[in-house]
Amino acid sequence: VAVEVESTKQRRSSNKRARNNKNSTNSTNNNRQKTVSIERLTVNDLSHRLLANVWAMSPPCQPYTRNNEVPTDASDPRAKSFLHLCRLIGGSAGGGESESEMIDTLALPRLILVENVVGFETSECCQIFRASLLRRGYRLAHFHLNPTQVGISNDRPRYYCVAVLLDVSSSSRIWNDNVSEAVGKLFEGSRNEIAISSPVVHCQVPDVVVPQFMPRYDADDGDSFSTPQIGTYLDADLIQQTKPSLDNHDDGTNDTDAGSSSVQPSSFNHDKFQALQIPSTLLNKSAAWCFDIVTPLDRRSACFTHGYGQFVRGTGSVLYTGDVTADVQRKVELIDPEQRCFDPEWSAGLEGNLRYFSGSEIARLMGFPVHDTNDNLQDSTNCNACTCTPEHGECTSCTRQFRFPPSTSSKKQYQLLGNSLNVRVASRISALGLFLLTILDE
């Protein structure tokens, strides 16, 4: 069961994208998505008709975002669906509900995963959520995680929660006997959270979960690996020519494809490139000074939001496509806002060399398995037979790849991606939860 509240038009686009990717996996399941208002779900629905072991929830972030001068939190209409589910799980804040007013114990999801913006953990909605789950015997762990922690060159810090149901004494005994100390510490004290306004938040997921799945990250020591250069995420048909490297970017890593072209000029898609160019009329506006500019040689990019391509400030990075000279590097260097001084000549030398990222490039930066636009997919009659593994990068032999429907405009792609999450980080959180379920099933 996935919680997603959208406008009708946005929901139709999301469902169309989901069907497009589901069909590409040669699935024999032809069931179509069914749109149901979350607020209309009843105890009977979730106790008998819509049984699920796992709930993955990404409630609307607007009530908790820092863009609101005064967060609307639980009073925001967009929080109604989330609060409704909380009431069905654990009753109202005052308690006193009969069993008929809450989901049957045997029908409760064994695992609940939640994603939202950083700051959600201190909200009233999160307090209600935590109290509801703790009343029913769940143990919770809370995280702040960023894609840079799992080797992706994009800043998108988010709050995550993993809640595992321990509803009987045998489950608690199995937990205590089999869960490792590293994982157990994440959930320590969760049963005492009801009286705590803000939970303990962790900044890493232990490697013991799936040691072969992700590179190691230690929050105390900083990154123990280097994220790839932005050039490795670009569409091959948008790489114009070989760009020279700067000495200050030579850090000993071997990104052979980054910032340079491995394709023939004939593969360059000029029309696609021009459609992504930032118009000079926008560059001439003072607001354009707020653009976050990166080069193919950089190893970071800003968080991409729903408003990318429509607004300038805080919606995501744009790409410089010209020669990366020392003067250009000085202009695009990332510094603290307090240290920045407006330069009326800031765009000199950048005109004609700034473009937006394409939807497929942003999807790669968000961890989606996107094939290069110039690769020919080989249809697989049995995708489950594929031997590709995450550490080997994108699979080029099976059809388990992410695609937008051909009719999806760039604007709609940006909107859908801006409302999404980083797949690799979400996979890491999901792996932790599923790992715990396997332990409880032993």
Residue pairs with C-beta under 8 A, 6 or more apart in sequence:
1 46
1 50
1 52
1 54
1 55
1 56
1 109
2 55
2 56
2 57
2 58
3 38
3 55
3 56
3 57
3 58
3 59
3 81
3 82
3 85
4 11
4 14
4 58
5 38
5 59
5 60
5 78
5 81
6 14
6 419
10 415
10 416
10 419
11 35
13 408
13 412
13 415
13 416
14 416
15 33
15 35
16 405
16 408
17 404
17 405
17 408
17 416
18 33
19 32
19 33
20 403
20 404
20 405
21 402
21 403
22 29
24 399
24 400
24 401
24 403
25 383
25 399
25 400
26 380
26 381
26 383
26 399
37 81
38 81
38 82
38 84
38 85
39 80
39 81
39 84
41 50
41 84
41 85
41 88
42 88
43 88
43 100
43 101
43 102
43 103
43 104
46 88
46 103
46 107
47 103
47 104
47 107
48 104
48 107
51 107
52 109
53 109
53 110
53 111
53 437
54 109
54 110
54 111
54 112
54 113
54 433
55 85
55 109
55 111
55 112
55 113
56 113
56 430
57 82
57 85
57 112
57 113
57 114
57 115
58 114
58 115
58 116
58 421
59 78
59 79
59 81
59 82
59 114
59 116
59 125
60 76
60 78
60 79
60 82
61 116
61 117
61 120
62 68
62 72
62 76
62 78
63 71
63 72
63 73
63 74
63 76
63 78
63 79
63 123
63 125
64 71
64 73
64 116
64 117
64 119
64 120
64 123
64 125
65 71
65 117
65 119
66 117
66 119
71 119
71 123
72 79
73 79
73 123
73 124
73 125
74 83
74 123
74 124
74 125
74 128
79 125
82 125
82 129
83 125
83 128
86 125
86 128
86 129
86 132
87 132
88 102
88 103
89 102
89 103
89 108
89 132
89 133
89 136
90 102
90 131
90 132
90 133
90 134
90 135
90 136
91 97
91 101
91 102
91 132
91 135
93 128
93 131
95 135
102 136
105 136
105 167
108 136
108 165
108 167
109 165
110 164
110 165
110 437
110 440
111 162
111 163
111 164
111 165
111 433
111 434
111 436
111 437
112 133
112 138
112 161
112 162
112 163
113 160
113 161
113 162
113 163
113 426
113 429
113 430
113 433
114 129
114 159
114 160
114 161
114 163
115 158
115 159
115 160
115 421
115 426
115 429
116 158
116 159
117 158
117 159
118 144
118 157
118 158
118 159
119 159
120 126
120 159
121 142
121 159
121 161
121 198
121 199
121 201
122 197
122 198
126 199
127 197
129 161
130 140
130 193
130 194
130 199
131 193
131 194
133 140
133 163
134 140
134 190
134 191
134 193
134 194
136 165
136 167
137 165
137 166
137 167
137 168
138 163
138 164
138 165
138 166
138 190
139 163
139 164
139 166
139 175
139 187
139 190
139 191
140 161
140 162
140 163
140 187
140 190
140 193
140 199
141 161
141 162
141 163
141 186
141 187
141 190
141 202
141 432
142 159
142 160
142 161
142 199
142 200
142 201
142 202
143 159
143 160
143 161
143 162
143 201
143 202
143 203
143 204
143 205
143 429
144 157
144 158
144 159
144 160
144 201
144 202
144 203
145 157
145 158
145 160
145 203
145 204
145 205
145 425
145 428
145 429
146 155
146 156
146 157
146 158
146 425
147 153
147 154
147 155
147 156
147 365
147 366
147 367
147 422
147 424
147 425
148 154
148 155
148 223
148 227
148 300
149 204
149 217
149 223
149 425
150 214
150 215
150 217
150 367
150 422
150 424
150 425
150 428
151 214
151 215
151 225
151 227
151 228
151 424
152 227
152 228
152 365
152 366
152 367
152 422
152 424
153 227
153 228
153 229
153 230
153 233
153 298
153 299
153 300
153 301
153 365
154 300
154 301
154 302
154 303
154 304
154 365
154 366
154 422
155 300
155 301
155 302
155 303
156 303
156 304
156 366
156 421
156 422
156 425
157 303
158 421
158 422
158 425
159 201
160 425
160 426
160 429
162 186
162 429
162 432
162 433
162 436
164 187
164 433
164 436
164 437
164 440
165 171
166 172
166 175
166 440
171 440
174 439
174 440
174 442
175 184
175 439
175 440
178 439
178 442
179 436
179 439
180 206
180 208
182 206
182 208
183 206
183 208
183 209
183 432
183 435
183 436
186 202
186 206
189 200
190 199
193 199
203 219
204 217
204 218
204 219
205 428
205 429
205 432
207 214
207 216
209 428
209 431
209 432
209 435
210 431
210 435
212 389
212 391
213 390
213 391
213 427
213 428
213 431
214 390
214 424
214 428
215 224
215 225
216 224
216 225
217 223
217 224
217 225
218 224
226 251
226 253
226 299
227 299
227 300
228 255
228 258
228 299
229 249
229 255
229 258
229 259
229 296
229 297
229 298
229 299
230 258
230 259
230 294
230 295
230 296
230 297
230 298
230 299
230 300
230 301
230 319
231 239
231 255
231 257
231 258
231 259
231 260
231 296
231 297
232 255
232 257
232 258
233 361
233 364
233 365
234 296
234 319
234 361
235 269
235 272
235 358
235 360
235 361
235 372
235 373
236 262
236 263
236 267
236 372
236 373
236 374
236 375
237 263
237 267
237 268
237 269
237 272
237 373
237 374
238 268
238 269
238 272
238 273
238 276
238 358
238 361
239 260
239 261
239 262
239 263
239 268
240 261
240 268
240 273
240 321
241 261
241 265
242 260
242 261
243 259
243 260
243 295
243 296
243 297
243 323
243 324
244 323
244 324
245 259
245 297
245 324
246 297
246 324
246 325
246 326
246 329
248 329
249 297
249 324
258 296
258 297
259 295
259 296
259 297
259 324
260 296
263 374
267 374
269 373
272 358
273 355
275 410
276 355
276 356
276 357
276 358
276 410
277 352
277 354
277 355
278 288
278 291
278 318
278 354
278 355
278 356
280 351
280 352
282 288
282 312
283 347
283 350
283 351
283 354
284 347
286 342
287 312
287 313
288 312
288 347
289 342
289 343
289 346
290 312
290 313
290 314
291 312
291 318
291 354
292 301
292 302
292 316
292 317
292 318
292 334
293 317
293 318
293 319
293 320
293 331
293 332
293 350
293 354
294 300
294 301
294 317
294 318
294 319
294 320
294 332
295 319
295 320
295 324
295 328
295 329
295 332
296 319
296 321
296 324
297 324
300 334
301 316
301 317
301 357
301 365
302 314
302 316
302 317
303 314
303 316
304 315
304 316
304 317
304 357
304 362
304 365
304 366
304 414
304 417
304 418
305 314
305 315
305 316
305 418
306 414
306 415
306 418
306 419
307 315
307 414
307 418
308 315
308 316
308 356
308 362
308 414
308 417
308 418
309 315
309 356
309 410
309 411
309 414
310 411
310 414
315 418
316 357
316 362
316 418
317 357
318 354
318 355
318 356
318 357
319 354
319 355
319 356
319 357
320 328
320 332
320 350
320 353
320 354
321 353
321 354
321 355
322 328
322 349
322 350
322 352
322 353
327 349
328 349
328 350
331 346
331 349
331 350
356 410
357 365
358 410
359 404
359 408
359 410
359 413
359 414
359 417
360 370
360 373
360 404
362 413
362 414
362 417
363 370
363 402
363 417
364 370
366 417
366 420
366 421
366 422
366 423
367 422
367 423
367 424
367 425
367 426
367 427
368 402
368 423
369 394
369 395
369 400
369 401
369 402
369 423
370 394
370 401
370 402
370 403
371 377
371 394
371 396
371 401
375 396
377 399
377 401
378 396
378 397
378 398
378 399
379 399
380 386
380 397
380 398
380 399
383 398
383 399
383 400
386 395
386 397
386 398
386 400
388 395
388 397
388 398
394 401
395 401
404 413
404 416
408 416
